[in-house]
Amino acid sequence: MIFPVLFISGAEIAFIVFIVLMVFGADKVPEMARGLGKTMKQIRHATDDIKKEITKSADKQGIDVKDFKKSIDQVKEDVDQITGPIKRQF
């Protein structure tokens, strides 16, 4: 499933990048990008840790995570089938 990125076109993204360069300057943008990259890495690491803890806890309680995930995926498919025609109308 492909998610639109906030309904922003390529020209709008280029305009935003241009504005960022004008406001912060070319020397600050790489520094900001590094900081953003580090933050994203920390968030990804934290979510991985949470997933591991949930899986570990489920294993201790005897819950099969794969069956649970299959059930959730089935519910998602059912919801998509029901809401599909409604989404197409809009």
PDB file with one MODEL, atoms N, CA, C and O in Angstrom:
MODEL        1
ATOM      1  N   MET A   1       0.842  -1.170   0.000  1.00  0.00           N
ATOM      2  CA  MET A   1       0.000   0.000   0.000  1.00  0.00           C
ATOM      3  C   MET A   1       0.888   1.234   0.000  1.00  0.00           C
ATOM      4  O   MET A   1       1.769   1.365   0.849  1.00  0.00           O
ATOM      5  N   ILE A   2       0.665   2.127  -0.935  1.00  0.00           N
ATOM      6  CA  ILE A   2       1.460   3.340  -1.055  1.00  0.00           C
ATOM      7  C   ILE A   2       0.667   4.492  -0.450  1.00  0.00           C
ATOM      8  O   ILE A   2      -0.494   4.719  -0.791  1.00  0.00           O
ATOM      9  N   PHE A   3       1.321   5.210   0.456  1.00  0.00           N
ATOM     10  CA  PHE A   3       0.675   6.344   1.105  1.00  0.00           C
ATOM     11  C   PHE A   3       1.146   7.634   0.450  1.00  0.00           C
ATOM     12  O   PHE A   3       2.348   7.822   0.260  1.00  0.00           O
ATOM     13  N   PRO A   4       0.232   8.516   0.106  1.00  0.00           N
ATOM     14  CA  PRO A   4       0.657   9.808  -0.438  1.00  0.00           C
ATOM     15  C   PRO A   4       1.336  10.625   0.654  1.00  0.00           C
ATOM     16  O   PRO A   4       0.912  10.609   1.810  1.00  0.00           O
ATOM     17  N   VAL A   5       2.382  11.331   0.282  1.00  0.00           N
ATOM     18  CA  VAL A   5       3.136  12.117   1.257  1.00  0.00           C
ATOM     19  C   VAL A   5       2.457  13.469   1.407  1.00  0.00           C
ATOM     20  O   VAL A   5       2.866  14.455   0.794  1.00  0.00           O
ATOM     21  N   LEU A   6       1.429  13.501   2.220  1.00  0.00           N
ATOM     22  CA  LEU A   6       0.712  14.726   2.537  1.00  0.00           C
ATOM     23  C   LEU A   6       0.215  15.452   1.292  1.00  0.00           C
ATOM     24  O   LEU A   6       0.036  16.670   1.316  1.00  0.00           O
ATOM     25  N   PHE A   7      -0.006  14.722   0.215  1.00  0.00           N
ATOM     26  CA  PHE A   7      -0.531  15.287  -1.024  1.00  0.00           C
ATOM     27  C   PHE A   7       0.328  16.443  -1.527  1.00  0.00           C
ATOM     28  O   PHE A   7      -0.204  17.458  -1.975  1.00  0.00           O
ATOM     29  N   ILE A   8       1.642  16.301  -1.456  1.00  0.00           N
ATOM     30  CA  ILE A   8       2.575  17.342  -1.889  1.00  0.00           C
ATOM     31  C   ILE A   8       3.208  16.906  -3.211  1.00  0.00           C
ATOM     32  O   ILE A   8       3.681  15.776  -3.333  1.00  0.00           O
ATOM     33  N   SER A   9       3.216  17.796  -4.192  1.00  0.00           N
ATOM     34  CA  SER A   9       3.812  17.482  -5.490  1.00  0.00           C
ATOM     35  C   SER A   9       5.308  17.789  -5.465  1.00  0.00           C
ATOM     36  O   SER A   9       5.823  18.355  -4.501  1.00  0.00           O
ATOM     37  N   GLY A  10       5.988  17.411  -6.529  1.00  0.00           N
ATOM     38  CA  GLY A  10       7.428  17.642  -6.625  1.00  0.00           C
ATOM     39  C   GLY A  10       7.778  19.118  -6.625  1.00  0.00           C
ATOM     40  O   GLY A  10       8.765  19.527  -6.014  1.00  0.00           O
ATOM     41  N   ALA A  11       6.968  19.922  -7.310  1.00  0.00           N
ATOM     42  CA  ALA A  11       7.234  21.365  -7.352  1.00  0.00           C
ATOM     43  C   ALA A  11       7.091  21.990  -5.961  1.00  0.00           C
ATOM     44  O   ALA A  11       7.857  22.882  -5.595  1.00  0.00           O
ATOM     45  N   GLU A  12       6.122  21.525  -5.199  1.00  0.00           N
ATOM     46  CA  GLU A  12       5.934  22.064  -3.847  1.00  0.00           C
ATOM     47  C   GLU A  12       7.091  21.666  -2.939  1.00  0.00           C
ATOM     48  O   GLU A  12       7.530  22.458  -2.105  1.00  0.00           O
ATOM     49  N   ILE A  13       7.581  20.446  -3.099  1.00  0.00           N
ATOM     50  CA  ILE A  13       8.735  20.007  -2.303  1.00  0.00           C
ATOM     51  C   ILE A  13       9.953  20.851  -2.650  1.00  0.00           C
ATOM     52  O   ILE A  13      10.691  21.271  -1.757  1.00  0.00           O
ATOM     53  N   ALA A  14      10.172  21.105  -3.943  1.00  0.00           N
ATOM     54  CA  ALA A  14      11.298  21.942  -4.368  1.00  0.00           C
ATOM     55  C   ALA A  14      11.177  23.347  -3.784  1.00  0.00           C
ATOM     56  O   ALA A  14      12.173  23.932  -3.359  1.00  0.00           O
ATOM     57  N   PHE A  15       9.969  23.884  -3.764  1.00  0.00           N
ATOM     58  CA  PHE A  15       9.747  25.208  -3.192  1.00  0.00           C
ATOM     59  C   PHE A  15      10.070  25.227  -1.699  1.00  0.00           C
ATOM     60  O   PHE A  15      10.689  26.168  -1.203  1.00  0.00           O
ATOM     61  N   ILE A  16       9.648  24.183  -0.989  1.00  0.00           N
ATOM     62  CA  ILE A  16       9.935  24.090   0.448  1.00  0.00           C
ATOM     63  C   ILE A  16      11.434  24.008   0.694  1.00  0.00           C
ATOM     64  O   ILE A  16      11.952  24.662   1.598  1.00  0.00           O
ATOM     65  N   VAL A  17      12.139  23.200  -0.115  1.00  0.00           N
ATOM     66  CA  VAL A  17      13.599  23.090   0.027  1.00  0.00           C
ATOM     67  C   VAL A  17      14.247  24.449  -0.236  1.00  0.00           C
ATOM     68  O   VAL A  17      15.172  24.846   0.473  1.00  0.00           O
ATOM     69  N   PHE A  18      13.769  25.151  -1.238  1.00  0.00           N
ATOM     70  CA  PHE A  18      14.296  26.488  -1.545  1.00  0.00           C
ATOM     71  C   PHE A  18      14.110  27.432  -0.362  1.00  0.00           C
ATOM     72  O   PHE A  18      15.034  28.160   0.000  1.00  0.00           O
ATOM     73  N   ILE A  19      12.942  27.426   0.231  1.00  0.00           N
ATOM     74  CA  ILE A  19      12.659  28.294   1.380  1.00  0.00           C
ATOM     75  C   ILE A  19      13.560  27.929   2.563  1.00  0.00           C
ATOM     76  O   ILE A  19      14.089  28.807   3.243  1.00  0.00           O
ATOM     77  N   VAL A  20      13.727  26.622   2.801  1.00  0.00           N
ATOM     78  CA  VAL A  20      14.600  26.177   3.901  1.00  0.00           C
ATOM     79  C   VAL A  20      16.026  26.668   3.664  1.00  0.00           C
ATOM     80  O   VAL A  20      16.679  27.142   4.593  1.00  0.00           O
ATOM     81  N   LEU A  21      16.511  26.558   2.430  1.00  0.00           N
ATOM     82  CA  LEU A  21      17.853  27.050   2.124  1.00  0.00           C
ATOM     83  C   LEU A  21      17.968  28.557   2.344  1.00  0.00           C
ATOM     84  O   LEU A  21      18.985  29.039   2.843  1.00  0.00           O
ATOM     85  N   MET A  22      16.935  29.291   1.973  1.00  0.00           N
ATOM     86  CA  MET A  22      16.965  30.741   2.141  1.00  0.00           C
ATOM     87  C   MET A  22      16.925  31.139   3.620  1.00  0.00           C
ATOM     88  O   MET A  22      17.598  32.085   4.027  1.00  0.00           O
ATOM     89  N   VAL A  23      16.144  30.422   4.416  1.00  0.00           N
ATOM     90  CA  VAL A  23      15.984  30.784   5.829  1.00  0.00           C
ATOM     91  C   VAL A  23      17.210  30.380   6.649  1.00  0.00           C
ATOM     92  O   VAL A  23      17.733  31.176   7.429  1.00  0.00           O
ATOM     93  N   PHE A  24      17.664  29.131   6.465  1.00  0.00           N
ATOM     94  CA  PHE A  24      18.729  28.617   7.324  1.00  0.00           C
ATOM     95  C   PHE A  24      20.113  28.722   6.707  1.00  0.00           C
ATOM     96  O   PHE A  24      21.104  28.689   7.436  1.00  0.00           O
ATOM     97  N   GLY A  25      20.212  28.844   5.427  1.00  0.00           N
ATOM     98  CA  GLY A  25      21.514  28.930   4.770  1.00  0.00           C
ATOM     99  C   GLY A  25      22.054  27.548   4.444  1.00  0.00           C
ATOM    100  O   GLY A  25      21.705  26.552   5.078  1.00  0.00           O
ATOM    101  N   ALA A  26      22.915  27.518   3.435  1.00  0.00           N
ATOM    102  CA  ALA A  26      23.448  26.250   2.939  1.00  0.00           C
ATOM    103  C   ALA A  26      24.356  25.564   3.963  1.00  0.00           C
ATOM    104  O   ALA A  26      24.502  24.342   3.931  1.00  0.00           O
ATOM    105  N   ASP A  27      24.963  26.329   4.863  1.00  0.00           N
ATOM    106  CA  ASP A  27      25.870  25.719   5.829  1.00  0.00           C
ATOM    107  C   ASP A  27      25.127  25.038   6.984  1.00  0.00           C
ATOM    108  O   ASP A  27      25.679  24.130   7.605  1.00  0.00           O
ATOM    109  N   LYS A  28      23.903  25.445   7.284  1.00  0.00           N
ATOM    110  CA  LYS A  28      23.136  24.861   8.389  1.00  0.00           C
ATOM    111  C   LYS A  28      22.320  23.646   7.974  1.00  0.00           C
ATOM    112  O   LYS A  28      22.008  22.804   8.816  1.00  0.00           O
ATOM    113  N   VAL A  29      21.966  23.534   6.696  1.00  0.00           N
ATOM    114  CA  VAL A  29      21.086  22.458   6.239  1.00  0.00           C
ATOM    115  C   VAL A  29      21.708  21.074   6.467  1.00  0.00           C
ATOM    116  O   VAL A  29      21.010  20.195   6.973  1.00  0.00           O
ATOM    117  N   PRO A  30      22.988  20.830   6.121  1.00  0.00           N
ATOM    118  CA  PRO A  30      23.556  19.505   6.402  1.00  0.00           C
ATOM    119  C   PRO A  30      23.567  19.163   7.892  1.00  0.00           C
ATOM    120  O   PRO A  30      23.352  18.015   8.281  1.00  0.00           O
ATOM    121  N   GLU A  31      23.820  20.176   8.714  1.00  0.00           N
ATOM    122  CA  GLU A  31      23.816  19.973  10.164  1.00  0.00           C
ATOM    123  C   GLU A  31      22.419  19.581  10.649  1.00  0.00           C
ATOM    124  O   GLU A  31      22.269  18.695  11.491  1.00  0.00           O
ATOM    125  N   MET A  32      21.403  20.251  10.110  1.00  0.00           N
ATOM    126  CA  MET A  32      20.019  19.934  10.474  1.00  0.00           C
ATOM    127  C   MET A  32      19.645  18.532   9.981  1.00  0.00           C
ATOM    128  O   MET A  32      18.953  17.791  10.679  1.00  0.00           O
ATOM    129  N   ALA A  33      20.098  18.175   8.790  1.00  0.00           N
ATOM    130  CA  ALA A  33      19.802  16.849   8.237  1.00  0.00           C
ATOM    131  C   ALA A  33      20.441  15.761   9.086  1.00  0.00           C
ATOM    132  O   ALA A  33      19.826  14.721   9.322  1.00  0.00           O
ATOM    133  N   ARG A  34      21.666  15.985   9.548  1.00  0.00           N
ATOM    134  CA  ARG A  34      22.324  15.021  10.434  1.00  0.00           C
ATOM    135  C   ARG A  34      21.536  14.852  11.727  1.00  0.00           C
ATOM    136  O   ARG A  34      21.332  13.732  12.197  1.00  0.00           O
ATOM    137  N   GLY A  35      21.098  15.957  12.293  1.00  0.00           N
ATOM    138  CA  GLY A  35      20.309  15.896  13.529  1.00  0.00           C
ATOM    139  C   GLY A  35      19.002  15.150  13.317  1.00  0.00           C
ATOM    140  O   GLY A  35      18.589  14.352  14.159  1.00  0.00           O
ATOM    141  N   LEU A  36      18.350  15.414  12.184  1.00  0.00           N
ATOM    142  CA  LEU A  36      17.112  14.715  11.863  1.00  0.00           C
ATOM    143  C   LEU A  36      17.369  13.223  11.674  1.00  0.00           C
ATOM    144  O   LEU A  36      16.579  12.393  12.124  1.00  0.00           O
ATOM    145  N   GLY A  37      18.467  12.884  11.012  1.00  0.00           N
ATOM    146  CA  GLY A  37      18.824  11.474  10.821  1.00  0.00           C
ATOM    147  C   GLY A  37      19.076  10.759  12.140  1.00  0.00           C
ATOM    148  O   GLY A  37      18.638   9.625  12.331  1.00  0.00           O
ATOM    149  N   LYS A  38      19.784  11.423  13.052  1.00  0.00           N
ATOM    150  CA  LYS A  38      20.042  10.830  14.370  1.00  0.00           C
ATOM    151  C   LYS A  38      18.747  10.625  15.139  1.00  0.00           C
ATOM    152  O   LYS A  38      18.558   9.600  15.795  1.00  0.00           O
ATOM    153  N   THR A  39      17.857  11.607  15.055  1.00  0.00           N
ATOM    154  CA  THR A  39      16.571  11.490  15.741  1.00  0.00           C
ATOM    155  C   THR A  39      15.756  10.338  15.188  1.00  0.00           C
ATOM    156  O   THR A  39      15.157   9.578  15.949  1.00  0.00           O
ATOM    157  N   MET A  40      15.727  10.201  13.862  1.00  0.00           N
ATOM    158  CA  MET A  40      14.983   9.101  13.241  1.00  0.00           C
ATOM    159  C   MET A  40      15.581   7.751  13.636  1.00  0.00           C
ATOM    160  O   MET A  40      14.850   6.784  13.850  1.00  0.00           O
ATOM    161  N   LYS A  41      16.897   7.687  13.732  1.00  0.00           N
ATOM    162  CA  LYS A  41      17.565   6.449  14.145  1.00  0.00           C
ATOM    163  C   LYS A  41      17.176   6.091  15.577  1.00  0.00           C
ATOM    164  O   LYS A  41      16.915   4.925  15.875  1.00  0.00           O
ATOM    165  N   GLN A  42      17.134   7.078  16.458  1.00  0.00           N
ATOM    166  CA  GLN A  42      16.753   6.833  17.844  1.00  0.00           C
ATOM    167  C   GLN A  42      15.303   6.374  17.943  1.00  0.00           C
ATOM    168  O   GLN A  42      14.984   5.487  18.735  1.00  0.00           O
ATOM    169  N   ILE A  43      14.431   6.971  17.148  1.00  0.00           N
ATOM    170  CA  ILE A  43      13.019   6.572  17.160  1.00  0.00           C
ATOM    171  C   ILE A  43      12.883   5.142  16.657  1.00  0.00           C
ATOM    172  O   ILE A  43      12.149   4.345  17.243  1.00  0.00           O
ATOM    173  N   ARG A  44      13.586   4.811  15.574  1.00  0.00           N
ATOM    174  CA  ARG A  44      13.533   3.454  15.032  1.00  0.00           C
ATOM    175  C   ARG A  44      14.055   2.442  16.058  1.00  0.00           C
ATOM    176  O   ARG A  44      13.480   1.367  16.224  1.00  0.00           O
ATOM    177  N   HIS A  45      15.138   2.790  16.736  1.00  0.00           N
ATOM    178  CA  HIS A  45      15.705   1.906  17.755  1.00  0.00           C
ATOM    179  C   HIS A  45      14.715   1.712  18.910  1.00  0.00           C
ATOM    180  O   HIS A  45      14.555   0.600  19.414  1.00  0.00           O
ATOM    181  N   ALA A  46      14.059   2.788  19.322  1.00  0.00           N
ATOM    182  CA  ALA A  46      13.095   2.692  20.417  1.00  0.00           C
ATOM    183  C   ALA A  46      11.901   1.828  20.025  1.00  0.00           C
ATOM    184  O   ALA A  46      11.434   1.022  20.830  1.00  0.00           O
ATOM    185  N   THR A  47      11.401   1.984  18.797  1.00  0.00           N
ATOM    186  CA  THR A  47      10.265   1.153  18.372  1.00  0.00           C
ATOM    187  C   THR A  47      10.669  -0.309  18.249  1.00  0.00           C
ATOM    188  O   THR A  47       9.875  -1.199  18.554  1.00  0.00           O
ATOM    189  N   ASP A  48      11.892  -0.566  17.806  1.00  0.00           N
ATOM    190  CA  ASP A  48      12.365  -1.953  17.752  1.00  0.00           C
ATOM    191  C   ASP A  48      12.441  -2.560  19.147  1.00  0.00           C
ATOM    192  O   ASP A  48      12.078  -3.719  19.344  1.00  0.00           O
ATOM    193  N   ASP A  49      12.913  -1.774  20.117  1.00  0.00           N
ATOM    194  CA  ASP A  49      12.972  -2.251  21.498  1.00  0.00           C
ATOM    195  C   ASP A  49      11.584  -2.556  22.044  1.00  0.00           C
ATOM    196  O   ASP A  49      11.389  -3.555  22.737  1.00  0.00           O
ATOM    197  N   ILE A  50      10.624  -1.700  21.732  1.00  0.00           N
ATOM    198  CA  ILE A  50       9.250  -1.921  22.191  1.00  0.00           C
ATOM    199  C   ILE A  50       8.683  -3.184  21.574  1.00  0.00           C
ATOM    200  O   ILE A  50       8.031  -3.972  22.258  1.00  0.00           O
ATOM    201  N   LYS A  51       8.929  -3.385  20.268  1.00  0.00           N
ATOM    202  CA  LYS A  51       8.452  -4.604  19.606  1.00  0.00           C
ATOM    203  C   LYS A  51       9.064  -5.849  20.239  1.00  0.00           C
ATOM    204  O   LYS A  51       8.376  -6.848  20.448  1.00  0.00           O
ATOM    205  N   LYS A  52      10.348  -5.787  20.540  1.00  0.00           N
ATOM    206  CA  LYS A  52      11.019  -6.935  21.174  1.00  0.00           C
ATOM    207  C   LYS A  52      10.416  -7.231  22.540  1.00  0.00           C
ATOM    208  O   LYS A  52      10.196  -8.392  22.884  1.00  0.00           O
ATOM    209  N   GLU A  53      10.147  -6.184  23.322  1.00  0.00           N
ATOM    210  CA  GLU A  53       9.568  -6.379  24.651  1.00  0.00           C
ATOM    211  C   GLU A  53       8.163  -6.970  24.567  1.00  0.00           C
ATOM    212  O   GLU A  53       7.804  -7.842  25.358  1.00  0.00           O
ATOM    213  N   ILE A  54       7.370  -6.492  23.607  1.00  0.00           N
ATOM    214  CA  ILE A  54       6.019  -7.030  23.444  1.00  0.00           C
ATOM    215  C   ILE A  54       6.077  -8.494  23.043  1.00  0.00           C
ATOM    216  O   ILE A  54       5.332  -9.317  23.575  1.00  0.00           O
ATOM    217  N   THR A  55       6.963  -8.825  22.104  1.00  0.00           N
ATOM    218  CA  THR A  55       7.107 -10.211  21.658  1.00  0.00           C
ATOM    219  C   THR A  55       7.589 -11.095  22.801  1.00  0.00           C
ATOM    220  O   THR A  55       7.097 -12.209  22.980  1.00  0.00           O
ATOM    221  N   LYS A  56       8.542 -10.603  23.566  1.00  0.00           N
ATOM    222  CA  LYS A  56       9.073 -11.371  24.690  1.00  0.00           C
ATOM    223  C   LYS A  56       7.990 -11.618  25.743  1.00  0.00           C
ATOM    224  O   LYS A  56       7.871 -12.718  26.282  1.00  0.00           O
ATOM    225  N   SER A  57       7.210 -10.582  26.025  1.00  0.00           N
ATOM    226  CA  SER A  57       6.128 -10.694  27.002  1.00  0.00           C
ATOM    227  C   SER A  57       5.053 -11.661  26.519  1.00  0.00           C
ATOM    228  O   SER A  57       4.528 -12.453  27.300  1.00  0.00           O
ATOM    229  N   ALA A  58       4.727 -11.594  25.224  1.00  0.00           N
ATOM    230  CA  ALA A  58       3.721 -12.496  24.663  1.00  0.00           C
ATOM    231  C   ALA A  58       4.207 -13.943  24.702  1.00  0.00           C
ATOM    232  O   ALA A  58       3.424 -14.856  24.968  1.00  0.00           O
ATOM    233  N   ASP A  59       5.493 -14.152  24.437  1.00  0.00           N
ATOM    234  CA  ASP A  59       6.044 -15.506  24.490  1.00  0.00           C
ATOM    235  C   ASP A  59       5.980 -16.073  25.910  1.00  0.00           C
ATOM    236  O   ASP A  59       5.703 -17.258  26.095  1.00  0.00           O
ATOM    237  N   LYS A  60       6.235 -15.234  26.902  1.00  0.00           N
ATOM    238  CA  LYS A  60       6.170 -15.690  28.295  1.00  0.00           C
ATOM    239  C   LYS A  60       4.757 -16.089  28.694  1.00  0.00           C
ATOM    240  O   LYS A  60       4.563 -16.999  29.501  1.00  0.00           O
ATOM    241  N   GLN A  61       3.765 -15.398  28.120  1.00  0.00           N
ATOM    242  CA  GLN A  61       2.377 -15.687  28.457  1.00  0.00           C
ATOM    243  C   GLN A  61       1.773 -16.754  27.551  1.00  0.00           C
ATOM    244  O   GLN A  61       0.612 -17.128  27.721  1.00  0.00           O
ATOM    245  N   GLY A  62       2.548 -17.243  26.598  1.00  0.00           N
ATOM    246  CA  GLY A  62       2.078 -18.305  25.728  1.00  0.00           C
ATOM    247  C   GLY A  62       1.190 -17.826  24.589  1.00  0.00           C
ATOM    248  O   GLY A  62       0.422 -18.613  24.035  1.00  0.00           O
ATOM    249  N   ILE A  63       1.279 -16.567  24.235  1.00  0.00           N
ATOM    250  CA  ILE A  63       0.488 -16.011  23.143  1.00  0.00           C
ATOM    251  C   ILE A  63       1.300 -16.126  21.859  1.00  0.00           C
ATOM    252  O   ILE A  63       2.464 -15.728  21.811  1.00  0.00           O
ATOM    253  N   ASP A  64       0.672 -16.677  20.814  1.00  0.00           N
ATOM    254  CA  ASP A  64       1.344 -16.793  19.518  1.00  0.00           C
ATOM    255  C   ASP A  64       1.146 -15.497  18.745  1.00  0.00           C
ATOM    256  O   ASP A  64       0.042 -15.201  18.288  1.00  0.00           O
ATOM    257  N   VAL A  65       2.207 -14.733  18.602  1.00  0.00           N
ATOM    258  CA  VAL A  65       2.149 -13.419  17.974  1.00  0.00           C
ATOM    259  C   VAL A  65       1.782 -13.533  16.498  1.00  0.00           C
ATOM    260  O   VAL A  65       1.082 -12.670  15.969  1.00  0.00           O
ATOM    261  N   LYS A  66       2.243 -14.587  15.826  1.00  0.00           N
ATOM    262  CA  LYS A  66       1.970 -14.742  14.393  1.00  0.00           C
ATOM    263  C   LYS A  66       0.473 -14.933  14.139  1.00  0.00           C
ATOM    264  O   LYS A  66      -0.079 -14.346  13.208  1.00  0.00           O
ATOM    265  N   ASP A  67      -0.189 -15.759  14.974  1.00  0.00           N
ATOM    266  CA  ASP A  67      -1.627 -15.941  14.815  1.00  0.00           C
ATOM    267  C   ASP A  67      -2.379 -14.643  15.086  1.00  0.00           C
ATOM    268  O   ASP A  67      -3.345 -14.317  14.396  1.00  0.00           O
ATOM    269  N   PHE A  68      -1.929 -13.915  16.091  1.00  0.00           N
ATOM    270  CA  PHE A  68      -2.549 -12.638  16.433  1.00  0.00           C
ATOM    271  C   PHE A  68      -2.403 -11.649  15.282  1.00  0.00           C
ATOM    272  O   PHE A  68      -3.344 -10.930  14.946  1.00  0.00           O
ATOM    273  N   LYS A  69      -1.211 -11.618  14.679  1.00  0.00           N
ATOM    274  CA  LYS A  69      -0.961 -10.715  13.558  1.00  0.00           C
ATOM    275  C   LYS A  69      -1.816 -11.105  12.352  1.00  0.00           C
ATOM    276  O   LYS A  69      -2.317 -10.234  11.642  1.00  0.00           O
ATOM    277  N   LYS A  70      -1.985 -12.405  12.117  1.00  0.00           N
ATOM    278  CA  LYS A  70      -2.835 -12.856  11.015  1.00  0.00           C
ATOM    279  C   LYS A  70      -4.276 -12.405  11.235  1.00  0.00           C
ATOM    280  O   LYS A  70      -4.954 -11.998  10.292  1.00  0.00           O
ATOM    281  N   SER A  71      -4.736 -12.477  12.464  1.00  0.00           N
ATOM    282  CA  SER A  71      -6.100 -12.031  12.775  1.00  0.00           C
ATOM    283  C   SER A  71      -6.255 -10.534  12.509  1.00  0.00           C
ATOM    284  O   SER A  71      -7.265 -10.103  11.952  1.00  0.00           O
ATOM    285  N   ILE A  72      -5.278  -9.759  12.896  1.00  0.00           N
ATOM    286  CA  ILE A  72      -5.319  -8.310  12.676  1.00  0.00           C
ATOM    287  C   ILE A  72      -5.308  -8.003  11.181  1.00  0.00           C
ATOM    288  O   ILE A  72      -6.050  -7.136  10.719  1.00  0.00           O
ATOM    289  N   ASP A  73      -4.470  -8.712  10.423  1.00  0.00           N
ATOM    290  CA  ASP A  73      -4.413  -8.497   8.978  1.00  0.00           C
ATOM    291  C   ASP A  73      -5.750  -8.838   8.321  1.00  0.00           C
ATOM    292  O   ASP A  73      -6.180  -8.159   7.388  1.00  0.00           O
ATOM    293  N   GLN A  74      -6.404  -9.892   8.809  1.00  0.00           N
ATOM    294  CA  GLN A  74      -7.697 -10.271   8.262  1.00  0.00           C
ATOM    295  C   GLN A  74      -8.735  -9.178   8.531  1.00  0.00           C
ATOM    296  O   GLN A  74      -9.542  -8.857   7.658  1.00  0.00           O
ATOM    297  N   VAL A  75      -8.712  -8.618   9.721  1.00  0.00           N
ATOM    298  CA  VAL A  75      -9.640  -7.533  10.052  1.00  0.00           C
ATOM    299  C   VAL A  75      -9.365  -6.316   9.166  1.00  0.00           C
ATOM    300  O   VAL A  75     -10.303  -5.670   8.698  1.00  0.00           O
ATOM    301  N   LYS A  76      -8.079  -5.996   8.929  1.00  0.00           N
ATOM    302  CA  LYS A  76      -7.730  -4.877   8.050  1.00  0.00           C
ATOM    303  C   LYS A  76      -8.282  -5.101   6.654  1.00  0.00           C
ATOM    304  O   LYS A  76      -8.839  -4.182   6.054  1.00  0.00           O
ATOM    305  N   GLU A  77      -8.135  -6.312   6.128  1.00  0.00           N
ATOM    306  CA  GLU A  77      -8.654  -6.622   4.799  1.00  0.00           C
ATOM    307  C   GLU A  77     -10.172  -6.472   4.762  1.00  0.00           C
ATOM    308  O   GLU A  77     -10.718  -5.933   3.799  1.00  0.00           O
ATOM    309  N   ASP A  78     -10.852  -6.942   5.800  1.00  0.00           N
ATOM    310  CA  ASP A  78     -12.311  -6.813   5.863  1.00  0.00           C
ATOM    311  C   ASP A  78     -12.735  -5.348   5.866  1.00  0.00           C
ATOM    312  O   ASP A  78     -13.679  -4.972   5.172  1.00  0.00           O
ATOM    313  N   VAL A  79     -12.042  -4.527   6.640  1.00  0.00           N
ATOM    314  CA  VAL A  79     -12.357  -3.101   6.709  1.00  0.00           C
ATOM    315  C   VAL A  79     -12.097  -2.448   5.356  1.00  0.00           C
ATOM    316  O   VAL A  79     -12.886  -1.615   4.911  1.00  0.00           O
ATOM    317  N   ASP A  80     -10.994  -2.818   4.694  1.00  0.00           N
ATOM    318  CA  ASP A  80     -10.693  -2.254   3.377  1.00  0.00           C
ATOM    319  C   ASP A  80     -11.753  -2.636   2.350  1.00  0.00           C
ATOM    320  O   ASP A  80     -12.102  -1.829   1.489  1.00  0.00           O
ATOM    321  N   GLN A  81     -12.263  -3.849   2.434  1.00  0.00           N
ATOM    322  CA  GLN A  81     -13.308  -4.273   1.502  1.00  0.00           C
ATOM    323  C   GLN A  81     -14.591  -3.477   1.727  1.00  0.00           C
ATOM    324  O   GLN A  81     -15.289  -3.128   0.775  1.00  0.00           O
ATOM    325  N   ILE A  82     -14.891  -3.197   2.976  1.00  0.00           N
ATOM    326  CA  ILE A  82     -16.112  -2.460   3.292  1.00  0.00           C
ATOM    327  C   ILE A  82     -15.969  -0.987   2.916  1.00  0.00           C
ATOM    328  O   ILE A  82     -16.891  -0.395   2.354  1.00  0.00           O
ATOM    329  N   THR A  83     -14.820  -0.399   3.224  1.00  0.00           N
ATOM    330  CA  THR A  83     -14.636   1.037   3.006  1.00  0.00           C
ATOM    331  C   THR A  83     -14.146   1.367   1.605  1.00  0.00           C
ATOM    332  O   THR A  83     -14.137   2.538   1.225  1.00  0.00           O
ATOM    333  N   GLY A  84     -13.739   0.369   0.826  1.00  0.00           N
ATOM    334  CA  GLY A  84     -13.231   0.606  -0.529  1.00  0.00           C
ATOM    335  C   GLY A  84     -14.175   1.405  -1.397  1.00  0.00           C
ATOM    336  O   GLY A  84     -13.772   2.428  -1.950  1.00  0.00           O
ATOM    337  N   PRO A  85     -15.437   0.968  -1.540  1.00  0.00           N
ATOM    338  CA  PRO A  85     -16.365   1.744  -2.381  1.00  0.00           C
ATOM    339  C   PRO A  85     -16.621   3.153  -1.846  1.00  0.00           C
ATOM    340  O   PRO A  85     -16.846   4.079  -2.626  1.00  0.00           O
ATOM    341  N   ILE A  86     -16.589   3.318  -0.549  1.00  0.00           N
ATOM    342  CA  ILE A  86     -16.815   4.647   0.039  1.00  0.00           C
ATOM    343  C   ILE A  86     -15.651   5.562  -0.302  1.00  0.00           C
ATOM    344  O   ILE A  86     -15.861   6.730  -0.629  1.00  0.00           O
ATOM    345  N   LYS A  87     -14.421   5.048  -0.230  1.00  0.00           N
ATOM    346  CA  LYS A  87     -13.245   5.859  -0.547  1.00  0.00           C
ATOM    347  C   LYS A  87     -13.231   6.268  -2.013  1.00  0.00           C
ATOM    348  O   LYS A  87     -12.827   7.382  -2.347  1.00  0.00           O
ATOM    349  N   ARG A  88     -13.672   5.369  -2.888  1.00  0.00           N
ATOM    350  CA  ARG A  88     -13.675   5.672  -4.314  1.00  0.00           C
ATOM    351  C   ARG A  88     -14.644   6.796  -4.659  1.00  0.00           C
ATOM    352  O   ARG A  88     -14.427   7.525  -5.626  1.00  0.00           O
ATOM    353  N   GLN A  89     -15.705   6.941  -3.881  1.00  0.00           N
ATOM    354  CA  GLN A  89     -16.678   7.995  -4.140  1.00  0.00           C
ATOM    355  C   GLN A  89     -16.102   9.376  -3.866  1.00  0.00           C
ATOM    356  O   GLN A  89     -16.500  10.356  -4.496  1.00  0.00           O
ATOM    357  N   PHE A  90     -15.180   9.454  -2.942  1.00  0.00           N
ATOM    358  CA  PHE A  90     -14.613  10.738  -2.571  1.00  0.00           C
ATOM    359  C   PHE A  90     -13.338  10.922  -3.309  1.00  0.00           C
ATOM    360  O   PHE A  90     -12.675  11.948  -3.151  1.00  0.00           O
TER     361      PHE A  90
ENDMDL
END
